Amino acid sequence: MSNLVCVILGGGGHAQVLIDSIQAQDAAVIYGVLDRDSSLWGKEVLGVPIVGDDLLLPEVVSRGVNCFAVGMGSTGDNHARKRLFDLGVAYHLAPLTVIHPRAVCSKWARVGAGSQLMPGSIVNAGATVGMNVIVNTGAIVEHDCVLRDHVHVATGARLASTVEVGPGAHVGAGAVVKQCIVIGEGAVVGAGAVVVEDVSAFTVVAGVPARRLREVETQSLFSCGNSEGSRS
Ligand SMILES: CC(C)(COP(=O)(O)OP(=O)(O)OC[C@H]1O[C@@H](n2cnc3c(N)ncnc32)[C@H](O)[C@@H]1OP(=O)(O)O)[C@@H](O)C(=O)NCCC(=O)NCCS
């Protein structure tokens, strides 16, 4: 049994898949969930209590919690996921790296702290995954791809080889990205898109082939520090 005791930051739908994955991996004992939404307090996510909001973090730490996982997913904007990650780190908690037993992660891939590889996902040899990245259910990250910090590769998306995804970018559910494409920081690729050319930072693209829809509303930078992945 692991000696890690984990708090989940964020109690939305993604938290269910995360908790299921942590339990399946036997990665940590789960202390509870923190969420800003007071209507959730006293409820449970898969039997794990939602005990309060971020203000409880000092108490949680004093009770022996030593790591955290971000329980929030996203449909495009990853700033809230970054905020929760930074919060956990600020309290000197270790980011828990979660690799579901039915995810396939090559021993030749590198996965950064706090990243989550969900059931059925594949991260192939030579890929580099930064910190606080979600490779969601059934998504494929081919060889030599580089995913920077706070990226979300949503359910069923497929990245061909040597794709680079910038910090905080979102690749939508079921999207396909052609080999050697560069997706800029904070960019959003719509669900089902086929990306055949580079995507500029903070730009939303969608369709087949993917075309620019608009700019992203919140353009504060994700890139601060080093996103070189290391297996935690
Ligand atoms: C691309 C996306 C970010 C656009 O969101 P939005 O800016 O709110 O866009 P809207 O819903 O206002 O739609 C704007 C236009 O784009 C079209 N559009 C929206 N999403 C589209 C998509 N994925 N593919 C093709 N066209 C799309 C709409 O039909 C609409 O067209 P119209 O102007 O001709 O009527 C969003 O639709 C999307 O696909 N997000 C990803 C969701 C995801 O990955 N979820 C998985 C979580 S695990």
The ligand as an SDF file (V2000), in Angstrom:
LIG
                    3D

 48 50  0  0  0  0  0  0  0  0999 V2000
  -14.3830   24.6840  -30.9570 C   0  0  0  0  0  0  0  0  0  0  0  0
  -15.0840   25.1420  -29.7110 C   0  0  0  0  0  0  0  0  0  0  0  0
  -14.0660   25.5460  -28.6360 C   0  0  0  0  0  0  0  0  0  0  0  0
  -15.8820   26.3880  -30.1230 C   0  0  0  0  0  0  0  0  0  0  0  0
  -16.6330   26.8290  -29.0740 O   0  0  0  0  0  0  0  0  0  0  0  0
  -17.4190   28.2380  -29.2200 P   0  0  0  0  0  0  0  0  0  0  0  0
  -16.4530   29.3260  -29.5150 O   0  0  0  0  0  0  0  0  0  0  0  0
  -18.2830   28.3840  -28.0060 O   0  0  0  0  0  0  0  0  0  0  0  0
  -18.2310   28.0440  -30.5440 O   0  0  0  0  0  0  0  0  0  0  0  0
  -19.7970   28.1070  -30.8070 P   0  0  0  0  0  0  0  0  0  0  0  0
  -20.4780   26.9480  -30.1380 O   0  0  0  0  0  0  0  0  0  0  0  0
  -20.2860   29.4920  -30.5020 O   0  0  0  0  0  0  0  0  0  0  0  0
  -19.8300   27.8700  -32.3770 O   0  0  0  0  0  0  0  0  0  0  0  0
  -19.2990   28.8140  -33.3090 C   0  0  0  0  0  0  0  0  0  0  0  0
  -19.3880   28.1920  -34.6850 C   0  0  0  0  0  0  0  0  0  0  0  0
  -18.4190   27.1530  -34.7880 O   0  0  0  0  0  0  0  0  0  0  0  0
  -19.0550   25.8870  -35.0610 C   0  0  0  0  0  0  0  0  0  0  0  0
  -18.3770   24.8870  -34.2610 N   0  0  0  0  0  0  0  0  0  0  0  0
  -18.2530   24.8530  -32.9040 C   0  0  0  0  0  0  0  0  0  0  0  0
  -17.5360   23.7940  -32.5190 N   0  0  0  0  0  0  0  0  0  0  0  0
  -17.2160   23.1360  -33.6500 C   0  0  0  0  0  0  0  0  0  0  0  0
  -16.4750   21.9530  -33.8920 C   0  0  0  0  0  0  0  0  0  0  0  0
  -15.9350   21.2530  -32.8700 N   0  0  0  0  0  0  0  0  0  0  0  0
  -16.3150   21.5600  -35.1540 N   0  0  0  0  0  0  0  0  0  0  0  0
  -16.8610   22.2630  -36.1740 C   0  0  0  0  0  0  0  0  0  0  0  0
  -17.5660   23.4040  -36.0070 N   0  0  0  0  0  0  0  0  0  0  0  0
  -17.7360   23.8240  -34.7540 C   0  0  0  0  0  0  0  0  0  0  0  0
  -20.5160   26.0910  -34.6580 C   0  0  0  0  0  0  0  0  0  0  0  0
  -21.3770   25.2290  -35.3620 O   0  0  0  0  0  0  0  0  0  0  0  0
  -20.7250   27.5380  -34.9910 C   0  0  0  0  0  0  0  0  0  0  0  0
  -20.9090   27.6460  -36.3970 O   0  0  0  0  0  0  0  0  0  0  0  0
  -21.8850   28.7740  -37.0290 P   0  0  0  0  0  0  0  0  0  0  0  0
  -21.2870   30.1000  -36.6410 O   0  0  0  0  0  0  0  0  0  0  0  0
  -21.8360   28.5010  -38.4930 O   0  0  0  0  0  0  0  0  0  0  0  0
  -23.2390   28.5640  -36.4080 O   0  0  0  0  0  0  0  0  0  0  0  0
  -16.0100   24.0560  -29.0880 C   0  0  0  0  0  0  0  0  0  0  0  0
  -17.1880   23.8780  -29.8460 O   0  0  0  0  0  0  0  0  0  0  0  0
  -15.3110   22.7100  -28.9700 C   0  0  0  0  0  0  0  0  0  0  0  0
  -15.3340   21.8710  -29.8840 O   0  0  0  0  0  0  0  0  0  0  0  0
  -14.6970   22.4880  -27.7980 N   0  0  0  0  0  0  0  0  0  0  0  0
  -14.0020   21.2490  -27.4550 C   0  0  0  0  0  0  0  0  0  0  0  0
  -14.8580   20.4100  -26.5190 C   0  0  0  0  0  0  0  0  0  0  0  0
  -14.1170   19.1850  -26.0370 C   0  0  0  0  0  0  0  0  0  0  0  0
  -13.0270   18.8560  -26.4600 O   0  0  0  0  0  0  0  0  0  0  0  0
  -14.7140   18.4930  -25.0800 N   0  0  0  0  0  0  0  0  0  0  0  0
  -14.0810   17.2970  -24.5410 C   0  0  0  0  0  0  0  0  0  0  0  0
  -13.7770   17.3710  -23.0950 C   0  0  0  0  0  0  0  0  0  0  0  0
  -13.1550   15.8280  -22.5250 S   0  0  0  0  0  0  0  0  0  0  0  0
  1  2  1  0
  2  3  1  0
  2  4  1  0
  2 36  1  0
  4  5  1  0
  5  6  1  0
  6  7  2  0
  6  8  1  0
  6  9  1  0
  9 10  1  0
 10 11  2  0
 10 12  1  0
 10 13  1  0
 13 14  1  0
 14 15  1  0
 15 16  1  0
 15 30  1  0
 16 17  1  0
 17 18  1  0
 17 28  1  0
 18 19  1  0
 18 27  1  0
 19 20  2  0
 20 21  1  0
 21 22  1  0
 21 27  2  0
 22 23  1  0
 22 24  2  0
 24 25  1  0
 25 26  2  0
 26 27  1  0
 28 29  1  0
 28 30  1  0
 30 31  1  0
 31 32  1  0
 32 33  2  0
 32 34  1  0
 32 35  1  0
 36 37  1  0
 36 38  1  0
 38 39  2  0
 38 40  1  0
 40 41  1  0
 41 42  1  0
 42 43  1  0
 43 44  2  0
 43 45  1  0
 45 46  1  0
 46 47  1  0
 47 48  1  0
M  END
$$$$
